[in-house]
Amino acid sequence: MARALIVGCGCRGRELGGRLREEGWAVRGTSRREEGLAAIEAAGIEPALADPDRPGTILELVGDVAVLVLLLGSAAGSEEGLAAIHGHRLERLMEHLVETPVRGVLYEGTEAGAEVVEAASRTWRIPAAIAPSLSQPAYSAGKDRLAEAVKALLRGR
């Protein structure tokens, strides 16, 4: 059974996690705050506390993960904090994934973050996919489109 880790497991992440669970995946979802864990667990997803602002908290959770899903398109915070999450902190996370079982990364966030993920994919040969941003029309496809992207990463496409 494949396992996915969904970082940023809000409403959209819980929908994706439910879809993957229906297909036999084990799914772990993260929240930055304790309050978010109950909703993740209520959706049948294993909850975990992690913060994309602290990449080590995510790396602690990937020891048994095949696909890492970074749903960071709706992350909130200061301009400087968001730039770090989608910039050098994301870069640090990606460079350490090469030493883990993660075989694919699905990223949703900013153009700058997409560039970081694509560069890491080329450098360390980590299969990656970039999800459309929340403002693009493809977002309406929601969990189905994301689930297909996650499965394609596991197949190596």
C-alpha positions in Angstrom: 0.0 0.0 0.0 1.4 3.4 -1.0 1.4 6.3 1.5 1.0 9.9 0.8 1.8 12.8 3.1 -0.4 15.9 2.5 1.2 19.1 3.8 -1.4 21.7 4.2 -4.3 19.3 4.8 -7.1 21.8 4.9 -10.5 21.3 3.2 -8.9 20.5 -0.2 -6.2 18.3 1.3 -8.8 16.3 3.2 -10.9 15.8 0.0 -7.7 14.6 -1.8 -6.9 12.3 1.2 -10.3 10.8 1.1 -10.1 10.1 -2.6 -6.7 8.4 -2.1 -7.9 6.4 0.8 -10.8 5.1 -1.3 -8.2 3.8 -3.7 -6.3 2.0 -1.0 -3.7 4.5 -0.1 -2.5 5.2 3.5 -2.7 9.0 4.0 -1.2 11.2 6.6 -2.1 14.9 6.6 -0.5 17.9 8.4 -1.6 21.0 10.1 0.5 23.8 11.5 -1.8 24.0 14.5 -3.3 21.5 17.0 -6.8 22.7 16.2 -6.5 21.5 12.6 -5.7 17.9 13.6 -9.2 17.0 14.7 -10.7 17.8 11.3 -7.9 15.7 9.6 -8.6 12.8 11.9 -12.4 13.1 11.4 -11.8 12.7 7.6 -10.1 9.3 8.3 -6.6 10.7 7.7 -3.7 10.1 10.0 -3.1 13.6 11.6 0.4 15.0 12.2 1.7 18.4 13.3 4.1 20.0 10.9 4.9 23.4 9.6 6.3 24.2 6.1 8.2 27.1 7.8 10.2 24.4 9.6 11.2 21.8 7.0 12.5 19.4 9.6 9.0 18.9 10.9 8.0 17.6 7.5 11.1 15.5 7.0 10.4 13.7 10.3 7.2 12.4 8.7 8.4 11.1 5.3 10.2 7.9 6.4 7.4 5.7 5.0 6.0 8.1 2.4 6.0 7.4 -1.4 4.5 10.8 -2.5 4.7 14.2 -0.8 1.9 16.6 -1.6 2.6 20.2 -0.8 -0.7 22.1 -0.9 0.7 25.5 -0.1 -1.3 27.7 -2.5 -3.5 29.1 0.3 -0.8 29.4 3.0 -1.2 32.5 5.1 1.4 34.7 6.8 3.6 37.7 6.3 5.0 38.4 2.9 8.5 37.6 4.2 7.3 34.4 5.8 5.5 33.2 2.6 8.5 34.0 0.5 10.6 31.8 2.8 8.1 28.9 2.7 8.0 29.0 -1.1 11.7 29.8 -1.4 14.7 28.8 0.7 12.8 26.6 3.1 11.2 24.7 0.2 14.6 24.4 -1.4 16.0 22.9 1.9 13.1 20.4 2.1 13.6 19.3 -1.5 17.3 18.8 -1.2 16.8 16.5 1.9 14.1 14.4 0.1 16.8 12.7 -1.9 17.8 10.8 1.3 14.2 9.6 1.9 11.8 7.0 0.4 9.8 9.8 -1.3 9.5 9.0 -5.0 7.4 12.0 -6.1 6.4 15.5 -5.1 3.2 17.3 -6.1 3.5 21.1 -5.4 0.8 23.8 -5.4 1.9 27.2 -4.4 3.6 30.1 -6.1 5.5 30.5 -9.3 8.7 31.0 -7.3 8.0 27.8 -5.4 7.3 25.9 -8.6 10.7 27.0 -9.9 12.3 25.6 -6.8 10.5 22.3 -7.1 11.3 22.0 -10.8 15.0 22.8 -10.2 15.2 20.2 -7.4 13.5 17.7 -9.7 16.1 18.2 -12.4 19.0 18.2 -9.9 18.1 15.2 -7.7 15.9 13.4 -10.2 12.8 13.5 -7.9 9.7 13.2 -10.0 7.6 16.3 -9.5 4.4 17.8 -10.7 3.1 21.3 -10.4 -0.6 21.6 -9.6 -2.5 24.6 -11.0 -2.9 27.4 -8.6 -6.2 28.0 -6.8 -7.0 30.9 -9.2 -6.7 28.9 -12.4 -9.8 27.3 -14.0 -8.4 23.8 -13.6 -8.9 24.1 -9.8 -12.5 23.2 -10.4 -11.4 19.7 -11.2 -10.2 19.6 -7.5 -9.5 16.3 -5.8 -9.8 14.1 -8.9 -7.2 16.0 -10.9 -4.9 16.1 -7.9 -5.4 12.4 -7.2 -4.5 11.5 -10.8 -1.3 13.6 -10.5 -0.3 11.8 -7.2 -0.8 8.4 -8.8 1.1 9.4 -11.9 4.1 10.4 -9.7 4.1 7.0 -8.1 4.1 5.4 -11.6 7.0 7.6 -12.5 5.2 9.7 -15.1 
